[in-house]
Amino acid sequence: AQRLELPHQCPECGSELVREAGEAATRCVNSSCPAILRGALRHWVSKGALDVDGLGSKLIEQLVDRGLVGSIADLYRLDGAVLASLERMGSKSADNLVEALQASKGQPWHRQLYGLGIHHVGEVNAKALAAAFPSAADLATAALESPDLVTAVFGIGAEIAQSLQQWFATPANQGLLSSLERLGFSLALSADELAAEAQRAEAGGGPLSGQTFVLTGTLPSLSRSQAQALIEAAGGKVSGSVSKKTSYVVAGAEAGSKLEKAESLGVPVLSEAELQDLVGPLHG
């Protein structure tokens, strides 16, 4: 059999591809690579992140290919006239997109953090980190100077802490955060969020207090984010991975490897209905 040769250079920019320890895939880490930029922009405007309606892949491609956008921050420097000059964009669509971009500045800190696309930082981890470190400045200080504070956060291991350290130490990323702040992003918990966090801490327990849940598959009536909100409102925590410390796995249709791991570790598996029974009167 012929041996498969993996590429050593990025087909888009020609930079040397990097493979991190413990990972099978190689990836380009050149921040100015057009493919990396297009991916970063798509991630930033995606549903779980800044959720910007009207900015799809085709439009992002045009913006990058024409040199109109060189970073996430550049999206917020676009005006209606520039956008209206693009293919399939009328002046009304362009104005709506400018409005949607400006409105996205009000998205909560955990969505902004997730949107930055830091390697290994998913939606669940971003939420945990944003609750523990109420601003980008706080998280950067911890990541660079006290990584043990980062790994003390529930669900955050050494791999994520190292990834955060590398990200915040990169001058281009420091520049991006400064640009976003100048453009009106707080990159921090709002006053309302801070008050809610304080109230939660003061209230302490709930029916799921001290218990850890992992969600997998498609639930009958709750979306992933609704199920997570339900668990957190009842005092529980949601993790992205199954371990011996997991209290329950909540499984829906087409549950994958997480369900298999739960069964192999003897972790109890719940349906959506059983989760709602556990939560009790707090639901609805």
C-alpha positions as a Markdown table, in Angstrom:
| # | Residue | x | y | z |
|---|---|---|---|---|
| 1 | Ala | 0.0 | 0.0 | 0.0 |
| 2 | Gln | 1.2 | 3.5 | -0.8 |
| 3 | Arg | 2.0 | 5.7 | 2.2 |
| 4 | Leu | -0.1 | 8.8 | 2.5 |
| 5 | Glu | 2.1 | 11.9 | 2.7 |
| 6 | Leu | 0.6 | 14.6 | 4.8 |
| 7 | Pro | 1.1 | 18.2 | 3.5 |
| 8 | His | 3.7 | 20.2 | 5.3 |
| 9 | Gln | 2.7 | 23.6 | 3.9 |
| 10 | Cys | -0.6 | 25.5 | 4.0 |
| 11 | Pro | -2.1 | 25.3 | 0.4 |
| 12 | Glu | -3.5 | 28.8 | 0.8 |
| 13 | Cys | -0.5 | 30.9 | 2.2 |
| 14 | Gly | 2.5 | 28.5 | 2.0 |
| 15 | Ser | 3.3 | 28.7 | 5.7 |
| 16 | Glu | 4.7 | 25.7 | 7.5 |
| 17 | Leu | 1.8 | 23.6 | 9.0 |
| 18 | Val | 2.0 | 22.9 | 12.8 |
| 19 | Arg | 0.9 | 19.8 | 14.7 |
| 20 | Glu | 0.5 | 20.2 | 18.4 |
| 21 | Ala | 1.4 | 17.4 | 20.8 |
| 22 | Gly | -1.4 | 14.8 | 21.1 |
| 23 | Glu | -3.2 | 16.0 | 18.0 |
| 24 | Ala | -3.5 | 14.1 | 14.8 |
| 25 | Ala | -4.2 | 17.0 | 12.5 |
| 26 | Thr | -1.8 | 19.7 | 11.3 |
| 27 | Arg | -3.0 | 23.3 | 11.0 |
| 28 | Cys | -1.9 | 26.6 | 9.7 |
| 29 | Val | -1.2 | 29.2 | 12.5 |
| 30 | Asn | -0.3 | 32.1 | 10.2 |
| 31 | Ser | -2.8 | 34.8 | 11.4 |
| 32 | Ser | -2.5 | 36.7 | 8.1 |
| 33 | Cys | -3.4 | 33.5 | 6.0 |
| 34 | Pro | -6.6 | 34.3 | 4.0 |
| 35 | Ala | -8.1 | 30.9 | 4.9 |
| 36 | Ile | -7.5 | 31.4 | 8.6 |
| 37 | Leu | -9.0 | 34.9 | 8.4 |
| 38 | Arg | -12.1 | 33.7 | 6.6 |
| 39 | Gly | -12.5 | 30.9 | 9.2 |
| 40 | Ala | -12.0 | 33.4 | 12.1 |
| 41 | Leu | -14.7 | 35.8 | 10.6 |
| 42 | Arg | -17.2 | 32.9 | 10.1 |
| 43 | His | -16.7 | 31.8 | 13.7 |
| 44 | Trp | -17.0 | 35.3 | 15.1 |
| 45 | Val | -20.4 | 35.9 | 13.4 |
| 46 | Ser | -21.7 | 32.4 | 14.1 |
| 47 | Lys | -24.9 | 31.7 | 16.1 |
| 48 | Gly | -23.0 | 30.7 | 19.3 |
| 49 | Ala | -20.7 | 33.7 | 19.2 |
| 50 | Leu | -21.8 | 37.2 | 18.0 |
| 51 | Asp | -24.7 | 35.9 | 15.9 |
| 52 | Val | -24.5 | 38.5 | 13.1 |
| 53 | Asp | -27.4 | 38.0 | 10.7 |
| 54 | Gly | -26.7 | 38.6 | 7.0 |
| 55 | Leu | -23.0 | 37.9 | 7.0 |
| 56 | Gly | -22.5 | 34.6 | 5.3 |
| 57 | Ser | -19.6 | 32.7 | 3.9 |
| 58 | Lys | -19.9 | 34.2 | 0.3 |
| 59 | Leu | -19.9 | 37.7 | 1.6 |
| 60 | Ile | -17.0 | 37.0 | 4.0 |
| 61 | Glu | -15.0 | 35.6 | 1.0 |
| 62 | Gln | -15.6 | 38.8 | -1.0 |
| 63 | Leu | -14.6 | 41.0 | 1.9 |
| 64 | Val | -11.3 | 39.1 | 2.4 |
| 65 | Asp | -10.5 | 38.6 | -1.3 |
| 66 | Arg | -11.0 | 42.4 | -2.0 |
| 67 | Gly | -8.8 | 43.3 | 0.9 |
| 68 | Leu | -11.6 | 45.1 | 2.7 |
| 69 | Val | -11.2 | 43.2 | 5.9 |
| 70 | Gly | -7.9 | 42.1 | 7.5 |
| 71 | Ser | -9.2 | 41.2 | 11.0 |
| 72 | Ile | -12.4 | 40.8 | 13.0 |
| 73 | Ala | -12.2 | 44.4 | 14.1 |
| 74 | Asp | -12.3 | 45.6 | 10.4 |
| 75 | Leu | -15.9 | 44.3 | 10.1 |
| 76 | Tyr | -16.9 | 47.2 | 12.4 |
| 77 | Arg | -15.2 | 49.8 | 10.2 |
| 78 | Leu | -17.2 | 48.9 | 7.1 |
| 79 | Asp | -19.9 | 51.4 | 6.0 |
| 80 | Gly | -23.0 | 50.9 | 4.0 |
| 81 | Ala | -21.6 | 52.3 | 0.8 |
| 82 | Val | -18.7 | 49.8 | 0.8 |
| 83 | Leu | -21.0 | 46.9 | 1.5 |
| 84 | Ala | -23.5 | 48.0 | -1.1 |
| 85 | Ser | -20.8 | 47.7 | -3.8 |
| 86 | Leu | -20.4 | 44.0 | -3.2 |
| 87 | Glu | -22.1 | 41.3 | -5.3 |
| 88 | Arg | -25.7 | 40.6 | -4.3 |
| 89 | Met | -25.8 | 43.4 | -1.8 |
| 90 | Gly | -28.2 | 46.3 | -2.2 |
| 91 | Ser | -28.1 | 49.5 | -0.1 |
| 92 | Lys | -31.0 | 48.2 | 2.2 |
| 93 | Ser | -29.1 | 44.9 | 2.9 |
| 94 | Ala | -25.9 | 46.8 | 3.5 |
| 95 | Asp | -27.6 | 49.1 | 6.0 |
| 96 | Asn | -29.2 | 46.2 | 7.8 |
| 97 | Leu | -25.8 | 44.5 | 8.0 |
| 98 | Val | -24.1 | 47.6 | 9.5 |
| 99 | Glu | -26.9 | 47.7 | 12.1 |
| 100 | Ala | -26.5 | 44.0 | 12.9 |
| 101 | Leu | -22.8 | 44.5 | 13.4 |
| 102 | Gln | -23.3 | 47.4 | 15.7 |
| 103 | Ala | -25.9 | 45.5 | 17.6 |
| 104 | Ser | -23.5 | 42.6 | 18.1 |
| 105 | Lys | -21.3 | 44.8 | 20.3 |
| 106 | Gly | -24.0 | 44.2 | 23.0 |
| 107 | Gln | -23.5 | 40.4 | 23.0 |
| 108 | Pro | -22.4 | 39.1 | 26.5 |
| 109 | Trp | -18.8 | 38.6 | 27.4 |
| 110 | His | -18.9 | 34.8 | 27.2 |
| 111 | Arg | -20.1 | 35.0 | 23.5 |
| 112 | Gln | -17.3 | 37.5 | 22.7 |
| 113 | Leu | -14.7 | 35.2 | 24.3 |
| 114 | Tyr | -16.0 | 32.2 | 22.4 |
| 115 | Gly | -16.1 | 34.2 | 19.2 |
| 116 | Leu | -12.3 | 35.0 | 19.4 |
| 117 | Gly | -11.8 | 31.4 | 18.3 |
| 118 | Ile | -9.1 | 30.5 | 20.9 |
| 119 | His | -8.0 | 26.9 | 20.3 |
| 120 | His | -9.8 | 24.4 | 22.6 |
| 121 | Val | -12.1 | 27.1 | 24.0 |
| 122 | Gly | -15.7 | 25.9 | 23.2 |
| 123 | Glu | -19.0 | 27.5 | 24.2 |
| 124 | Val | -19.2 | 25.7 | 27.5 |
| 125 | Asn | -15.6 | 26.5 | 28.5 |
| 126 | Ala | -16.0 | 30.1 | 27.4 |
| 127 | Lys | -19.0 | 30.5 | 29.7 |
| 128 | Ala | -17.1 | 29.1 | 32.7 |
| 129 | Leu | -14.1 | 31.3 | 32.0 |
| 130 | Ala | -16.2 | 34.4 | 31.5 |
| 131 | Ala | -18.0 | 33.8 | 34.9 |
| 132 | Ala | -14.6 | 33.3 | 36.6 |
| 133 | Phe | -12.8 | 36.2 | 34.9 |
| 134 | Pro | -15.2 | 39.1 | 34.4 |
| 135 | Ser | -13.1 | 40.8 | 31.7 |
| 136 | Ala | -10.6 | 40.1 | 29.0 |
| 137 | Ala | -8.0 | 41.9 | 31.0 |
| 138 | Asp | -8.6 | 39.7 | 34.1 |
| 139 | Leu | -8.4 | 36.5 | 31.9 |
| 140 | Ala | -5.2 | 37.7 | 30.2 |
| 141 | Thr | -3.5 | 38.5 | 33.5 |
| 142 | Ala | -4.4 | 35.0 | 34.9 |
| 143 | Ala | -3.5 | 33.2 | 31.7 |
| 144 | Leu | -0.1 | 34.9 | 31.4 |
| 145 | Glu | 0.9 | 35.2 | 35.1 |
| 146 | Ser | -1.2 | 32.7 | 37.2 |
| 147 | Pro | -2.2 | 29.7 | 35.0 |
| 148 | Asp | -3.1 | 27.8 | 38.2 |
| 149 | Leu | -6.1 | 30.2 | 38.6 |
| 150 | Val | -7.2 | 29.3 | 35.1 |
| 151 | Thr | -7.0 | 25.5 | 35.8 |
| 152 | Ala | -8.9 | 26.0 | 39.0 |
| 153 | Val | -12.0 | 26.9 | 36.9 |
| 154 | Phe | -14.4 | 23.9 | 36.6 |
| 155 | Gly | -13.8 | 22.0 | 33.3 |
| 156 | Ile | -10.6 | 23.9 | 32.4 |
| 157 | Gly | -7.5 | 21.7 | 32.1 |
| 158 | Ala | -3.8 | 22.4 | 31.4 |
| 159 | Glu | -4.3 | 22.1 | 27.6 |
| 160 | Ile | -6.9 | 25.0 | 27.6 |
| 161 | Ala | -4.8 | 27.1 | 30.0 |
| 162 | Gln | -1.7 | 26.7 | 27.7 |
| 163 | Ser | -3.8 | 27.6 | 24.7 |
| 164 | Leu | -5.1 | 30.8 | 26.5 |
| 165 | Gln | -1.5 | 31.6 | 27.5 |
| 166 | Gln | -0.3 | 31.4 | 23.9 |
| 167 | Trp | -3.2 | 33.4 | 22.6 |
| 168 | Phe | -2.9 | 36.3 | 25.0 |
| 169 | Ala | 0.9 | 36.4 | 24.6 |
| 170 | Thr | 0.6 | 36.9 | 20.8 |
| 171 | Pro | 1.0 | 40.6 | 19.9 |
| 172 | Ala | -1.5 | 40.4 | 17.0 |
| 173 | Asn | -4.2 | 39.2 | 19.4 |
| 174 | Gln | -3.3 | 41.9 | 22.0 |
| 175 | Gly | -3.8 | 44.4 | 19.1 |
| 176 | Leu | -7.2 | 42.8 | 18.2 |
| 177 | Leu | -8.5 | 43.2 | 21.8 |
| 178 | Ser | -7.3 | 46.9 | 21.9 |
| 179 | Ser | -9.0 | 47.5 | 18.5 |
| 180 | Leu | -12.3 | 45.9 | 19.7 |
| 181 | Glu | -12.3 | 48.0 | 22.9 |
| 182 | Arg | -11.7 | 51.2 | 20.8 |
| 183 | Leu | -14.6 | 50.2 | 18.6 |
| 184 | Gly | -17.0 | 50.0 | 21.6 |
| 185 | Phe | -16.7 | 46.4 | 22.9 |
| 186 | Ser | -16.6 | 46.1 | 26.7 |
| 187 | Leu | -15.0 | 42.6 | 26.6 |
| 188 | Ala | -16.3 | 42.2 | 30.1 |
| 189 | Leu | -19.4 | 41.2 | 32.1 |
| 190 | Ser | -22.1 | 43.9 | 32.1 |
| 191 | Ala | -23.3 | 45.4 | 35.4 |
| 192 | Asp | -26.5 | 43.3 | 35.1 |
| 193 | Glu | -24.4 | 40.1 | 34.6 |
| 194 | Leu | -22.1 | 41.0 | 37.6 |
| 195 | Ala | -25.2 | 41.5 | 39.8 |
| 196 | Ala | -26.7 | 38.2 | 38.6 |
| 197 | Glu | -23.4 | 36.4 | 39.3 |
| 198 | Ala | -23.2 | 37.9 | 42.8 |
| 199 | Gln | -26.9 | 36.9 | 43.5 |
| 200 | Arg | -26.2 | 33.4 | 42.3 |
| 201 | Ala | -23.2 | 33.1 | 44.6 |
| 202 | Glu | -25.2 | 34.5 | 47.5 |
| 203 | Ala | -28.1 | 32.2 | 46.9 |
| 204 | Gly | -25.8 | 29.1 | 46.9 |
| 205 | Gly | -27.6 | 25.8 | 46.4 |
| 206 | Gly | -30.3 | 24.6 | 44.1 |
| 207 | Pro | -31.8 | 21.2 | 43.4 |
| 208 | Leu | -28.8 | 20.4 | 41.2 |
| 209 | Ser | -26.1 | 22.1 | 43.3 |
| 210 | Gly | -22.7 | 20.4 | 43.2 |
| 211 | Gln | -23.7 | 18.1 | 40.3 |
| 212 | Thr | -22.0 | 18.0 | 36.9 |
| 213 | Phe | -23.9 | 17.3 | 33.7 |
| 214 | Val | -22.8 | 16.5 | 30.1 |
| 215 | Leu | -25.2 | 17.0 | 27.2 |
| 216 | Thr | -25.2 | 14.8 | 24.1 |
| 217 | Gly | -27.5 | 14.3 | 21.1 |
| 218 | Thr | -30.7 | 16.1 | 20.2 |
| 219 | Leu | -33.2 | 16.6 | 23.0 |
| 220 | Pro | -37.0 | 16.4 | 22.1 |
| 221 | Ser | -38.0 | 19.9 | 23.1 |
| 222 | Leu | -35.0 | 21.7 | 24.6 |
| 223 | Ser | -32.1 | 23.1 | 22.6 |
| 224 | Arg | -28.6 | 22.6 | 23.9 |
| 225 | Ser | -28.4 | 26.1 | 25.2 |
| 226 | Gln | -31.9 | 25.9 | 26.9 |
| 227 | Ala | -30.9 | 22.6 | 28.6 |
| 228 | Gln | -27.7 | 24.2 | 29.8 |
| 229 | Ala | -29.5 | 27.3 | 31.1 |
| 230 | Leu | -32.0 | 25.0 | 32.9 |
| 231 | Ile | -29.2 | 23.0 | 34.7 |
| 232 | Glu | -27.3 | 26.2 | 35.6 |
| 233 | Ala | -30.4 | 27.9 | 37.0 |
| 234 | Ala | -30.9 | 24.9 | 39.3 |
| 235 | Gly | -27.3 | 25.2 | 40.6 |
| 236 | Gly | -25.7 | 22.5 | 38.4 |
| 237 | Lys | -22.7 | 22.7 | 36.1 |
| 238 | Val | -22.4 | 21.7 | 32.4 |
| 239 | Ser | -19.1 | 20.2 | 31.2 |
| 240 | Gly | -18.0 | 19.4 | 27.6 |
| 241 | Ser | -16.5 | 16.0 | 28.4 |
| 242 | Val | -17.4 | 12.9 | 30.3 |
| 243 | Ser | -15.2 | 11.7 | 33.2 |
| 244 | Lys | -15.6 | 9.8 | 36.5 |
| 245 | Lys | -16.6 | 13.1 | 38.1 |
| 246 | Thr | -19.6 | 13.5 | 35.9 |
| 247 | Ser | -22.9 | 13.2 | 37.8 |
| 248 | Tyr | -25.1 | 12.6 | 34.8 |
| 249 | Val | -25.1 | 12.5 | 31.0 |
| 250 | Val | -28.3 | 13.9 | 29.5 |
| 251 | Ala | -28.8 | 12.0 | 26.2 |
| 252 | Gly | -31.1 | 12.7 | 23.2 |
| 253 | Ala | -31.4 | 11.3 | 19.7 |
| 254 | Glu | -28.2 | 10.4 | 17.9 |
| 255 | Ala | -26.1 | 10.6 | 21.0 |
| 256 | Gly | -22.5 | 9.8 | 20.1 |
| 257 | Ser | -19.2 | 8.9 | 21.8 |
| 258 | Lys | -20.1 | 10.8 | 25.1 |
| 259 | Leu | -22.9 | 8.3 | 25.7 |
| 260 | Glu | -20.6 | 5.4 | 25.0 |
| 261 | Lys | -18.0 | 6.8 | 27.5 |
| 262 | Ala | -20.8 | 7.4 | 30.1 |
| 263 | Glu | -21.8 | 3.7 | 29.8 |
| 264 | Ser | -18.2 | 2.5 | 30.0 |
| 265 | Leu | -17.6 | 4.6 | 33.2 |
| 266 | Gly | -20.9 | 3.7 | 34.8 |
| 267 | Val | -22.2 | 7.3 | 34.7 |
| 268 | Pro | -26.0 | 7.5 | 35.0 |
| 269 | Val | -27.8 | 8.6 | 31.7 |
| 270 | Leu | -30.9 | 10.7 | 31.8 |
| 271 | Ser | -33.5 | 11.6 | 29.2 |
| 272 | Glu | -34.8 | 15.2 | 28.9 |
| 273 | Ala | -37.9 | 14.2 | 30.9 |
| 274 | Glu | -35.8 | 12.7 | 33.7 |
| 275 | Leu | -33.7 | 15.9 | 33.8 |
| 276 | Gln | -36.9 | 18.0 | 34.2 |
| 277 | Asp | -38.0 | 15.7 | 37.0 |
| 278 | Leu | -34.7 | 16.3 | 38.8 |
| 279 | Val | -35.0 | 20.0 | 38.4 |
| 280 | Gly | -38.6 | 19.9 | 39.7 |
| 281 | Pro | -40.8 | 22.9 | 40.2 |
| 282 | Leu | -37.9 | 25.3 | 39.1 |
| 283 | His | -38.7 | 24.4 | 35.5 |
| 284 | Gly | -41.5 | 26.4 | 34.0 |
